[in-house]
Amino acid sequence: MANFKEIVNGDTPVLVDFHADWCGPCQTMNPIIDQLAKDEKGKIRILKVNIDKNPQAANAFQVRGVPTFLLFKAGKVVWRASGAMPLSDLKGQLAYHLG
């Protein structure tokens, strides 16, 4: 968890994708998150957290369903959403919350 805190407290905004291998909507989001990483390279970091392998991280942020996305800016959660969404919606939310 120390590395997690170091990452989200950095200067670059971080989108955390809480997911699970058994989750259908999570699988739907994988190529969308990959495209977002390419499109926003250098502007935002993406951290994928498997809730089955890292239950302590999921519990710490009260993740009750997957996929759940948390956007951190300077160590603070500035946006949170659950469920699959199109790339355009995801980009729109990031643009809104990051200015």
C-alpha positions as CSV (number, residue, x, y, z in Angstrom):
1,M,0.0,0.0,0.0
2,A,3.0,2.3,0.5
3,N,3.8,2.3,-3.2
4,F,0.1,3.0,-4.0
5,K,0.2,6.1,-1.8
6,E,3.4,7.3,-3.3
7,I,2.0,6.9,-6.8
8,V,-1.3,8.8,-6.1
9,N,0.5,11.5,-4.2
10,G,2.7,12.3,-7.2
11,D,2.5,15.4,-9.5
12,T,0.8,13.4,-12.3
13,P,-2.9,12.7,-11.9
14,V,-3.7,9.0,-11.5
15,L,-6.7,7.0,-12.7
16,V,-7.1,3.9,-10.6
17,D,-9.0,1.1,-12.2
18,F,-10.3,-1.4,-9.6
19,H,-11.2,-4.6,-11.5
20,A,-11.4,-8.4,-11.3
21,D,-10.6,-11.1,-13.8
22,W,-14.1,-12.6,-13.5
23,C,-15.9,-9.3,-14.2
24,G,-17.4,-8.9,-17.7
25,P,-17.7,-5.1,-17.6
26,C,-14.1,-5.0,-16.5
27,Q,-13.1,-7.0,-19.6
28,T,-15.1,-4.6,-21.7
29,M,-13.1,-1.7,-20.2
30,N,-9.7,-3.2,-20.7
31,P,-9.3,-2.0,-24.4
32,I,-10.8,1.4,-23.4
33,I,-8.3,1.9,-20.6
34,D,-5.5,0.8,-22.9
35,Q,-6.6,3.4,-25.5
36,L,-6.9,6.1,-22.8
37,A,-3.3,5.3,-21.7
38,K,-2.1,5.8,-25.2
39,D,-4.1,9.0,-25.8
40,E,-3.2,10.6,-22.5
41,K,0.4,9.4,-22.2
42,G,2.4,11.8,-20.1
43,K,-0.7,13.6,-18.8
44,I,-2.2,10.9,-16.6
45,R,-1.0,7.7,-15.0
46,I,-3.2,4.6,-15.0
47,L,-3.0,2.1,-12.1
48,K,-4.9,-1.2,-12.4
49,V,-5.8,-2.8,-9.1
50,N,-7.1,-6.4,-9.1
51,I,-9.5,-6.5,-6.1
52,D,-9.0,-10.2,-5.7
53,K,-5.2,-9.8,-5.4
54,N,-5.3,-6.5,-3.5
55,P,-8.4,-6.6,-1.2
56,Q,-6.8,-4.2,1.2
57,A,-6.7,-1.4,-1.4
58,A,-10.3,-2.1,-2.4
59,N,-11.4,-2.0,1.2
60,A,-9.4,1.2,1.9
61,F,-11.4,3.0,-0.8
62,Q,-14.7,1.2,-0.1
63,V,-14.9,-0.4,-3.5
64,R,-18.0,-2.5,-3.5
65,G,-18.4,-3.2,-7.2
66,V,-16.2,-3.5,-10.2
67,P,-15.1,-1.8,-12.3
68,T,-14.7,1.2,-10.1
69,F,-12.6,4.2,-11.2
70,L,-11.0,6.7,-8.8
71,L,-9.2,9.8,-10.1
72,F,-6.5,11.1,-7.9
73,K,-5.1,14.6,-8.1
74,A,-2.3,15.5,-5.7
75,G,-3.3,12.6,-3.5
76,K,-7.0,13.4,-3.3
77,V,-9.9,11.6,-5.0
78,V,-11.5,14.2,-7.3
79,W,-13.8,11.8,-9.2
80,R,-15.2,8.3,-8.7
81,A,-17.4,6.2,-10.9
82,S,-18.5,2.6,-11.2
83,G,-19.4,0.6,-14.3
84,A,-18.4,0.4,-17.9
85,M,-18.5,3.5,-20.0
86,P,-17.5,4.6,-23.5
87,L,-14.0,6.2,-24.0
88,S,-15.6,9.5,-24.8
89,D,-17.4,9.6,-21.5
90,L,-14.3,8.7,-19.6
91,K,-12.2,11.3,-21.4
92,G,-15.0,13.9,-20.7
93,Q,-15.0,13.2,-17.0
94,L,-11.2,13.4,-16.8
95,A,-11.1,16.6,-18.8
96,Y,-13.8,18.1,-16.5
97,H,-12.0,17.1,-13.2
98,L,-8.5,17.9,-14.3
99,G,-9.2,21.2,-16.1
